[in-house]
């Protein structure tokens, strides 16, 4: 059984020099950088894209039970105007929520 429950998803703003902003953020499973990568206009979009790819990778439509679970923690880097800061998001069973 494959699981990502104890892994961390990391995100970064890469803002490539292209006309669309749909690929500004990237998300990956920490320690698995050469594996799947999610992209999106926001960090949340990149995490959602990565999660969808992981589900497609591990799940078959015929599977009765999922073979993988979303990562328990996601780390999002945000620019506060002077420097990048890390924010922890925790999976609450349906979505990622920021931890104070």
Buried (B, 14 or more C-beta within 10 A) or exposed (E): EEBBEEBBBBBBBEEEEEEEEEBBBBBBBEEEEEEBBBBBEBBBBBBBBBBEBBBEEBEEEEEEEEBBBBBBBBBBBEEEEEEEEEBBBEBEEEEBEEEE
